Amino acid sequence: MEWMVWTPSVAIFISVILVSLASLTVWEIKSPTIERKGFLPIMTTRGDRFFIGLLGAAFVNLFWIGLTDMSAWFGFVLSLVYMAIIARWG
């Protein structure tokens, strides 16, 4: 059986997601969210938009890596922009 290799990049990635989820939990306890309608076709909460943004950012990265020969860092930046748009106006 082979085990997953915990490189520094993987550890940072998982840590950022866990810290984000913990922060969203604290934020939700301190200031409960109200569902709202943005440009997404459904009513969403803060957590919904975070999940949709995170999932979409993963697909943006995969498409970037699969369809271009440019640096993956550009795809990463594009993913962050995508997440910011979803979080703010989604």
Buried (B, 14 or more C-beta within 10 A) or exposed (E): EEEEEEEEEEEEEEEEEEEEBEEBEEEEEEEEBEEEEBEBEEEBBBBBBBBBBBEBBEEBBEEBEEEEEEEEEEBBEBBEEBBEBBBEEB
